[in-house]
Amino acid sequence: MTRKTVRIAMNGVTGRMGHRQHLVRSILALREQGGLDLGDGTVLWPEPILVGRREHALRALARRHGLDHVSTDLDAVLADETVDLYFDAQVTSAREEALRKAIAAGKHVYTEKPTATGLDGALALARLARDAGVRHGVVQDKIFLPGLRKLKRLIDGGFFGRVLSVRGEFGYWVFEGDWQEAQRPSWNYRAEDGGGIVADMFPHWEYVLRELFGRVRSVQALATTHIPRRRDEDGLPYRATADDAAYGIFELDGGAIAQINSSWAVRVHRDELVEFQVDGTEGSAVAGLRHCRAQHRSATPKPVWNPDLPATDAFRDQWQEVPDNQDFGNGFKTQWELFLQHVYADAPYRWDLLAGARGVQLAELGLKSSAEGRRIDVPEIAL
């Protein structure tokens, strides 16, 4: 076997997602398994370069994980010809400029979403990458979750018949930062920094719906800020200028209707932090992060509405668990593997910057729908 070292500039890995999911559970996990076997006698060995603004935080992270390379100078890192790939997990407001620089430097780019704060910027990035001839990918992790992969198995097997509706519930209570520390960064609640649950979650819903059920044809949304004042990482009060909850209705190709509630101001009374219920003519299923339960038409009970008597049915017990049948692994790591195979083994890959632009488009139109109080068509976009 031949080992090929791949130097990856990782920008924003001092943040929660960049650190836990991308650095530790993806890149470092690949190193722990001995690298990524491309199947042709080559093993890729990822060598991360930690990039960011806070040198002390970068060096502390490098010491913790036994890494050698950190930098606060993005331009210098991108000018280094030994750096192969650029990854971005910064705050949204800083992402577009950094991606432009990386593409101009001829680096392959892999990035969190949203890729830009607006559709024009997101499409411009996709065109720049196409014209530069670099490989590009966008994190679309939800479709790699075990629960949704089992749901996809049901779809591919024709379990649902004609899909009628999709109902999604996502969210949890994010503490305000006064009597308990907030578990999300304060920039998430500032529109001027690219925050807001629509900008964060509607890009997810775009690819989940497209991949599983069909592209979104129209959106009608109501976005709001339930908690108008919060405290930041230093305990200082600030005004939340971004939405912390959104209630959306999406019309899909094929006629199915999706309703998805997204909220950082909701207390969880469900099995997982995100769940989707799919109802079809032949069966239904409920899928979360890891679990998926199904109920076929032939096994559907016949409830009768009677408010005068207590319910005696154990409705949850009437559903059947869909088995794993395989080891799904971490969804972020799986997509990293696919992107690296795309770059270095020419494997097909469709979750690119154009796919990222579609997510930005849906968020932009969702906010427009909320502001104007009307349903808005979602046109297909192309480069």
N, C-alpha and C positions, 0 to 999 in steps of 0.2 A: 504494500500500500504506500502511496505517495501522499505526504501531508502538505496541504497548501494553506498557508496562513492568510487569513482575510482580516485586514485592519478596518475596524468599524468605528467611526466617530459617532458617539452616542451623546446627544445633546438633550439635557433636561432629565437625566436619570437620578437627580437628587429628589425629584418629586415622587409622589406615591406610586403612580402607575409605571413611570419610567424605571423606578428602582425595583419594585417587587415583580412586576410581570415581565418586563422586557430585559432588564439586566440579570436579575437573579434566576427567574423561572424559565427564561428563554436562553440567553447567551451563555450564562454561567452553567446552566443545566446542560447545554450542548457540550461545553468543555468537560463537564463531569462524566459524560458518557463517552468521551474520547473523540469528540468532533462529529461532523456530519458526513456520513458515507454517501458519496454521490453514485455509487454503484458501478463505477468504471475504473476502480482502482485508486480513486482519489478521495481523501478525507479532508474536508474543510475544517480548519482550526480558527475559530473566531478570536480575534485579539481586540478587545474594546479599548477605545480611548475615551475617557470620561470628559465631557465638555460642559461648561456652564459658566455662570457668573461668580459663584462663591467658591473661591479656591479652597478654603478651609473645609467646606463640606465635601468637595470633590476628593480631597486628599484623605479625609476620614473614611469616605466610602471605599476608596482604593485600598487603604490599609485593611479595612474590614474583610475585603474579599481577595486580598493578595494580588492586586493589579498594579501595573507599573506606570501607566500613562494617564496623565490628566492635563487639561489645558483650559485657560479662560480666554484664549485667543482663537476664535472660530476661524477667522481669515487665515491664520497661519496653519491651522490643521487642514483646512481645505486646500491650501497651496502645497501640502505635502503629497508628493506623487505616490508614496507608499500606502496612502489611505485609499481604500477601495470604495467604501460605502458610507453614506451619511444617514443617520437615523435621528428623527426629531420627536421629542416628547415634551417640548416647552409649552409655556402658556400660548394660547391660540394667537394672541396679538403679535407674537414674535415669530411665528412659524413661517409665514409666507416669505418674508425677506430672507430667512436662513435657507429655505429650500431653493429660492432663486440663486443664491450664492453657490450652493452645492451643485446645482445643475450646471451653472456657468463654469464651475471648476471641473466638470466632466465626471462627477461622482454619481454612482447609482444611488437612488434615494428611496428610503422606506420611512413612512411617517405615520404618526397618530393622526386622528381626525379631530375636528374639521381641519382640512388642509389650508383654509384661508377664511377670512372673516366675511367674504362675499363671493358670489358665483363668478363674477368677472375675474377676480384674482385666482380662484380655484381652476378655472378653465385656462387662464394664462399659464399657470404652472404645468398643466397637462400638455399644452402646446409646446412650451419650452423644453420639456423633457423629451417629447417626441422629436423635435427638431434637433436636439443635442444627441440623440441616439443612445440615451442612457436608459437603463432599466429602472422602473419605478413601481412602488407598491404602497398601499394604504392599509392600515390595520382595520380589519373588519372581523373582530374576534368573536362576536356573538354566534355566528354561524358555525363556529368550531366548538361550541359548548356541547357537552355530552347530551343534555336534554334536547337541544335543537337538532342535533345529528340523528337522534332517535326519532324525533318528529319528522325529519326529512325522509327517514327510512319508511315511515308510514305513508307519506305522500307518494314516494316513488313506487310503493307497492299498491297504490290505488285504494288504500284503506278508506279514505273519506268519501269516495264518490265525487260529487260536485261540491266544492268548498263553498259554504254559504257566508261564513263570517269568521273573523279573528278578533279576539278580545285580549288585549294586553294590559298588564298592571306592572308598573315598574316604580320603585322608589322606597324611601325609608325616611325616618326623621333625622335631619341634620341639625345638630344642636347649635343654638344661636351664638355660643361662645361666651356667655356670661357666667352661668353657674356650672356648665359643663363645656369642655373644650370641643370646638367643632371638628368633625371628622372629614371635612372637605376644605380645601384652601379658599381664602377669602376672595381671590380673583374670580372664582366661579360665580360670584354674585355681583360682579361689576361689569356692566355692558361695555364700558370703555376698554376693558381688558379682554374682551371676547368671551365673557361669561354668559351664563343663562342655560337653563335646562333644554330649551329648544335647540340652541346651537350645539349642545353636548349630545343630546339623545336622538333628535330627528335624523341625523346622519346614520345612526345605528338602525333606526326603524326603516329607513329607505332600503338598505341592503338586505335586512332580514326579510322584509316583505317581498322584495324583488326576487331574492334567491329561492324563497320557499313557495310563494303564492302568485307572483306576478307584479309587474311594475306599478307604481302608484300613478293613477291617472288624475286624481284631484285630491286636494287637502282642504279641510275646514278645521281650524284650530282656535282655541282660546288659551292664551298664555297670560299668566298673572304672577304677581309677587305677593305671596301670602305673608311672608315675614319681612317687613320693610327695613328693619334695623338689626344689624348683627355686630359682633365684635371680631376683630381680626386676630392674627397670630400673636400680636403684642398686647391683646386685651383691650385695644382701643375701639370705641364704637364707630361704625360707619353706616352709610345709607346703602341699602341694596338697590342697585339700579338695573339689575337683570332679573328676568323671570325665574322663579323657583318651582313652578308647576305649569304643566301644559296638558290640555285635554284635546285630543285630535281624532278626527274621523277621516279615513283614507279610502277612496274608491279605487279598486284594483282592476287591472286587466282581467277579463273573464267574469266580472260582475260581483266578486266577493267584496264585502265591506269589512274594513278593519277599524277597530276603536282601541286606541292606546292612551292610557293615562300615565303621565310621567310626573313624579313629584318628589321633592326633597322636603316636603312638609306633610308626610303621611306616616302613620304608624302601621307596622306590618302585621297583618292578620292573614297570612297565606304561608305556604310551605317554603317558598324561596323569594328572594328579593325581586326577581322578575318571573312572571308567568304569562304564558299565552294559552288561551283556550281556543281551539279550532273546532268548529261545528260543520259537518258535511251531511249530505243526504244519506250516507251509509255508515257514518260513525263520527265520533268526537274524540278529542285528546286534549290533555293539559300538559304542557311542557314547561319546565323551568331550567335553571342552570344545569342541573345534573339529572333530574328525574323526568320521566314521561309516563303518563297514565292514559289509558285508552278505554273507550266503551263503544262496542260495535252495535250496529242497528239491531242485530238478532239478540243482543243481551241487554237492551235498553229497558229499564223498568217503566212502569206506567203510573207516574205520580198523579194524584188527584188533589186539587186545591180545596182545602177545607180549613179556614182560619179558626173554626170553633173547636178543633181538636189538636192536641200536641202532635208534632211530627214524630213518627216512629221509624222512618227510614234512616239508615246510616248511609247517606248518599255517597260519601267518599269511599266506603267499602265496596261500592258497586262498580268500581273501575279496576282495570287490570294493569299492573306494572309492565311497561315495555322493557324487556331485558337489555342489558348492555351488549352482550354477545361479542365484545371486543374491549380492549383497553384504549380509551380515547385520548388520554394524555392531556397536558395543558394546552388550551386552545391558542394562546399567544405563541407558545413554542412551536406548535404545529404550523402556524402561518409563517413564522420565521423560517422554518425548514423549507416550506414551499417557495418562499421568496428567494432564499439562497440557492435553491435548485434551479429556479428561473434564471438567476443571474449567471450561475457558473456551470449549469448543465443544460441550459436552453429549454427547460421544462416549461410547459404552458402555464400562464398565470393571468387571471382576468381582473384581479382586485387592484387596479392601477389608479393613477391620479384622475382619470376620467370618472371612474367609479366614485372616487372621493368627491369630485365636483358634483355628482348627482346628490350626494348627501348634503352638501352645502346648499344646493338648490332647494331641496325640500325644507331645510331649516329656514332659509330666506323666505320662501313662499308661505311657510307656516306662520312666521311672524307677521307677514303682510296680511294673511288671512285674519289673524287675530286683531290687527290694527284696524282693518277695514270691515270686519264683521261679515265676511262672505266666503263662500267656497271658491277656490281658485284652481284652475286646471294646471297640471304639471306637464309641460311639454318635454318630449325626449330631447336630450342634448347630444351633440357630437362635436368632434374637433374639426 
